[in-house]
Amino acid sequence: MKIVITTDCFLPRWDGIARFLSILLPELAKHAQITVFAPKFPGRIPLIKGARIVRFPLINIQFGDIHFCRPETTIMEKIIREADVVFNQTIGPVGRAGINIAHKFKKPVVSYIHSIDWELAKRAIKRPKFLAEWFVRMLARRLYNKCALLLVPSNEVADLLSGNKIHTKKEVVHLGIPVSIFAPPKSKTDAKRKIGLEGRRVIGFCGRIAREKDLPTLHQAFQKIHTKYRHTVLLIVGEGLEKEIPPSRSVIRAGRRDDVVPYLQAMDIFVLPSLTETSSLATMEAMSAGLPVIVTPVGNIREYVVDKKNGLLFARQDVDELVNRLIYLLKHPKIRKSLGKEARNTIVKNYSWDVTAEKIKKILFTFSS
């Protein structure tokens, strides 16, 4: 079987989609010939056994923290013509080209919906928000209606797409986490020592530094916390719009990391202040690592984070509420431990990567000619 994967987010640029593909590709490559079309982001791309990676040069156009590339459609047409199915991840230049070429050659396209594209567009730029949202909404409608199947992380996402007149068949496939990899540390003290934060209380974020992640809210809350709790640090793991978080001695920037597990294991509290999400792979990874999470109830996060049971919720952009949640957890280590334990139990029980991978493989292989 020949599978073509089209994506505008890929290694060595780490984000939720890149991590999703980095885990899935080796599984698919055991049973199929895999070709990946993706942008040529700076840095060395990790070797993925059994997958051919075709990268296209970046162009000087940026949408929020997303960099665009120029797909070479002649190359794409040659390979897609011979493919059994196109597994698409995005509707940027690569995803758009992949869907249109597959449609031209009557090849089925299965798209995994990692985000509500028009919501992301509205949050990702400063202006003009209305125009960006309208354009991307229309683009998503046109492209997704050319697909054979849409894989969605939740029923809520399926309803949002249907509400935008996207009539393609939808199937729920929850994101999953490799829980044996994203595991709690044997010793929190040792985990902190490994990254040079021994003796500190670590409040952390892991993911793309983008406008829709609303890191200024986290930074403002941390500043208020730090005046009272001087032993705390804010650990930011990821890359993107660096200006979202002003530099200071109490803010630790880890930058892009191929392996985020040691950093999650060193954290005491994980915070996701996002304005929009679908599933938030980063939150699920933090929960799998046994962390108490404080998150905004966006997307289907509210399906797996239950307030005061396996995490805490706070309203979007509410700095004071976030401050109160942070103080509560800093004051109560037993509650931190209890929430973290329940968080991991939630992921292990309901969001295992093995289930996700098997379902995706089964779906894709039904298109084998």
C-alpha positions in Angstrom: 0.0 0.0 0.0 1.2 3.5 -0.8 0.2 6.4 1.6 1.1 10.0 1.0 1.0 12.3 4.0 0.7 16.0 3.5 1.4 18.5 6.2 2.5 22.1 6.8 3.7 21.3 10.3 6.6 18.8 10.5 10.0 18.0 12.0 12.4 19.5 12.9 9.8 22.1 13.9 8.1 20.5 16.9 4.4 21.0 17.6 1.4 18.8 18.2 1.1 17.7 14.6 4.8 17.0 14.3 4.8 14.9 17.5 1.6 13.1 16.3 3.3 12.2 13.0 6.7 11.3 14.5 5.0 8.6 16.6 2.6 7.4 13.9 4.9 7.2 10.9 7.1 4.3 12.1 3.8 2.4 12.8 2.5 3.0 9.3 5.8 2.3 7.6 5.8 -1.3 8.9 2.8 -2.0 6.6 3.0 0.6 3.8 5.2 2.8 1.6 5.1 6.2 3.1 5.9 9.6 1.4 5.6 12.8 3.4 5.3 16.2 1.8 6.3 18.9 4.2 8.0 22.3 4.5 11.8 22.5 4.8 12.1 23.9 8.3 15.7 24.7 9.5 17.6 22.0 11.3 18.2 18.3 10.9 15.2 16.1 10.4 15.2 12.9 12.5 15.5 9.7 10.6 12.2 7.9 10.3 12.8 4.4 9.1 10.6 3.4 6.1 9.4 7.0 5.3 10.5 9.1 2.4 10.4 12.8 3.3 10.1 15.4 0.5 10.6 18.9 1.8 9.7 22.2 0.1 11.6 25.5 0.5 10.1 28.1 2.9 8.9 31.4 1.5 8.9 34.8 3.2 5.3 34.7 4.3 4.4 34.0 7.9 0.9 33.5 9.5 1.3 34.0 13.2 4.0 31.5 14.1 3.4 29.4 11.0 5.8 29.6 8.1 4.6 28.9 4.6 6.5 27.0 1.9 6.2 26.7 -1.9 5.1 23.1 -2.8 6.4 21.7 -6.0 3.2 20.4 -7.5 4.9 18.4 -10.3 6.6 16.2 -7.8 3.4 15.9 -5.7 1.4 14.9 -8.8 3.8 12.2 -9.8 3.7 10.5 -6.4 0.0 11.1 -5.5 -1.0 9.7 -8.9 0.4 6.3 -7.8 -0.8 6.5 -4.2 -3.7 4.6 -2.6 -4.7 7.3 -0.2 -3.6 10.8 0.9 -3.5 11.3 4.7 -3.7 15.1 5.2 -3.0 17.1 8.4 -3.4 20.8 7.4 -4.8 23.2 4.9 -1.8 25.3 4.4 0.0 25.3 1.1 1.1 21.7 1.3 -2.2 20.4 2.5 -4.2 22.5 0.0 -2.1 21.2 -2.9 -2.3 17.6 -1.7 -6.1 17.7 -1.4 -6.5 19.4 -4.8 -4.1 17.1 -6.6 -5.7 14.0 -5.1 -9.1 15.3 -6.1 -7.8 15.8 -9.7 -6.6 12.2 -9.9 -9.7 10.8 -8.0 -7.6 9.6 -5.1 -9.2 9.4 -1.6 -8.2 11.9 1.0 -8.5 11.3 4.7 -7.8 14.4 6.8 -7.1 14.5 10.5 -8.6 17.6 12.0 -6.0 18.9 14.5 -7.6 22.3 14.9 -10.5 24.5 13.9 -8.6 26.3 11.2 -10.7 29.5 11.2 -10.5 29.8 14.9 -6.8 29.4 14.8 -6.5 32.0 12.1 -8.5 34.5 14.1 -6.3 34.0 17.2 -3.0 33.7 15.4 -2.9 37.2 13.9 -3.4 40.7 15.4 -5.4 42.0 12.4 -7.5 41.8 10.3 -9.1 39.1 12.4 -12.5 39.1 10.7 -11.0 38.8 7.2 -8.6 36.0 8.3 -11.4 34.0 9.9 -13.8 34.4 6.9 -11.1 33.5 4.4 -9.9 30.4 6.2 -13.5 29.3 7.0 -14.3 29.4 3.3 -11.0 27.6 2.4 -11.7 24.9 4.9 -15.2 24.4 3.6 -14.0 24.0 0.1 -11.1 21.7 0.8 -12.6 19.4 3.4 -15.6 18.8 1.2 -13.2 17.3 -1.3 -12.1 14.7 1.2 -13.4 11.2 1.5 -13.3 11.1 5.3 -12.5 13.5 8.2 -11.0 12.1 11.4 -11.9 14.3 14.3 -10.8 14.2 17.9 -14.2 14.7 19.4 -17.9 15.0 18.5 -17.7 18.7 19.3 -15.2 19.2 16.5 -17.5 17.1 14.2 -20.4 19.4 15.0 -18.4 22.6 14.4 -17.3 21.3 11.0 -20.9 20.4 10.1 -22.0 23.8 11.2 -19.7 25.3 8.7 -21.4 23.3 5.9 -18.7 20.7 5.7 -20.7 17.6 4.8 -17.9 15.0 4.4 -18.3 11.9 6.6 -16.7 12.3 10.0 -15.3 9.6 12.3 -14.1 10.3 15.9 -10.5 9.2 16.6 -9.3 10.5 19.9 -5.7 11.5 20.1 -3.6 9.2 22.2 -0.4 9.3 24.3 2.4 6.7 24.5 2.0 6.4 28.3 5.1 4.4 28.7 7.2 7.3 27.4 5.3 10.1 29.0 5.5 8.7 32.5 6.0 10.3 35.9 9.6 10.5 37.1 10.9 8.1 39.7 12.2 11.1 41.6 11.0 14.7 41.2 14.2 15.9 42.8 16.4 14.0 40.3 14.2 15.2 37.4 14.8 18.8 38.4 18.5 18.2 39.0 18.9 16.9 35.4 17.8 20.2 33.9 19.4 22.4 36.6 16.3 23.4 38.6 16.9 21.5 41.8 15.2 23.2 44.8 12.8 25.3 42.7 9.0 25.0 42.3 8.5 24.7 38.5 5.4 26.1 36.8 5.6 25.0 33.2 4.2 25.3 29.6 5.1 23.1 26.7 4.1 23.7 23.1 4.2 26.3 20.3 4.7 29.8 21.4 1.8 31.3 19.4 -0.7 34.1 20.0 -3.6 31.7 20.4 -1.7 30.0 23.3 -2.0 33.3 25.2 1.2 33.0 27.1 1.0 36.7 28.3 -1.8 35.6 30.6 0.5 32.9 32.1 3.4 35.4 32.4 1.3 38.0 34.2 0.0 35.4 36.6 3.5 34.1 37.2 4.8 37.6 37.9 2.2 38.0 40.7 3.0 34.6 42.1 6.8 35.2 42.0 6.6 38.2 44.3 5.3 36.0 47.0 6.9 32.7 46.1 10.4 33.6 45.2 11.5 30.0 44.8 9.3 29.5 41.8 10.4 29.6 38.1 8.4 29.6 34.9 9.7 27.0 32.4 8.8 27.5 28.8 9.5 24.6 26.5 8.9 25.3 22.8 9.6 27.8 20.1 7.7 30.4 18.1 6.8 34.0 18.9 9.5 34.6 21.5 8.3 38.1 22.2 5.1 36.7 23.8 7.2 36.2 27.0 9.6 38.9 28.0 13.0 37.6 29.3 13.8 37.6 33.0 15.9 35.7 35.5 12.9 33.7 36.7 11.7 32.7 33.3 13.6 29.6 31.9 13.4 29.2 28.1 14.2 25.7 27.1 13.5 26.3 23.4 12.8 23.6 20.9 13.4 20.1 22.3 13.2 16.8 20.5 12.5 15.1 23.8 10.2 17.1 26.1 9.7 14.3 28.7 12.6 15.4 31.0 11.1 18.9 31.2 7.6 17.7 31.9 9.0 15.4 34.6 10.7 18.4 36.2 7.6 20.5 36.4 5.4 20.8 39.5 2.4 22.3 37.7 1.5 22.5 34.0 -0.5 25.5 32.6 -2.2 25.8 29.3 -3.8 29.3 28.9 -5.0 28.7 25.3 -7.7 30.7 23.7 -8.6 27.9 21.3 -7.7 24.1 21.0 -9.2 20.9 19.7 -7.6 18.3 21.9 -4.3 19.8 23.2 -1.8 17.0 22.9 0.5 19.0 25.2 -2.0 18.9 28.0 -2.5 15.1 27.5 1.2 14.5 27.6 1.6 16.5 30.8 -1.3 14.5 32.4 0.3 11.3 31.3 3.5 12.4 33.0 1.5 12.7 36.3 1.3 16.5 36.4 -1.5 18.5 37.9 -2.8 20.8 35.1 -4.4 24.2 35.1 -6.1 24.7 31.7 -8.7 26.8 30.0 -11.9 24.8 29.1 -11.5 25.1 25.3 -12.1 22.5 22.7 -12.6 19.0 24.0 -10.2 19.6 26.9 -13.4 19.8 29.1 -14.1 16.2 28.1 -11.1 14.8 29.8 -10.2 17.5 32.4 -12.7 17.5 35.3 -12.3 20.5 37.6 -10.8 19.5 41.0 -10.7 15.8 40.1 -7.8 15.5 37.7 -7.0 19.1 37.0 -8.1 22.7 37.5 -9.9 25.0 35.0 -9.8 28.7 34.7 -11.5 31.2 32.3 -9.7 32.4 29.3 -7.5 35.5 29.9 -8.5 35.6 33.6 -5.1 36.4 35.2 -6.5 36.6 38.8 -8.3 33.3 38.6 -5.1 31.7 37.3 -3.2 33.3 40.2 -5.6 31.8 42.6 -5.4 28.3 41.1 -1.6 28.5 41.2 -1.4 29.6 44.8 -3.9 26.8 45.8 -1.6 24.2 44.3 1.6 25.7 45.6 0.1 25.6 49.1 -1.2 22.1 48.9 1.4 19.5 47.7 -0.9 16.6 48.6 -3.6 18.0 46.2 -0.9 18.4 43.5 0.0 14.8 43.9 -3.6 13.6 44.0 -4.6 15.6 40.9 -1.5 14.4 39.0 -2.2 10.8 39.9 -5.8 11.1 38.6 -4.6 12.9 35.5 -2.4 10.0 34.6 -5.1 7.5 35.3 -7.4 9.4 32.9 -4.9 9.2 30.0 -3.9 5.6 30.6 -7.5 4.4 30.8 -9.0 6.5 28.0 -6.3 7.9 25.7 -3.7 5.3 25.0 -1.7 5.8 21.8 -2.0 2.1 20.9 -5.8 2.4 20.5 -5.4 5.6 18.4 -2.7 4.1 16.1 -4.6 0.9 15.5 -7.8 2.8 14.6 -6.0 5.1 12.1 -4.1 2.2 10.5 -7.4 0.3 10.1 -9.1 3.3 8.5 -6.2 4.1 6.1 -5.8 0.5 5.0 -9.5 0.2 4.0 -8.4 2.4 1.0 -5.9 -0.1 -0.3 -6.5 -0.8 -4.0 
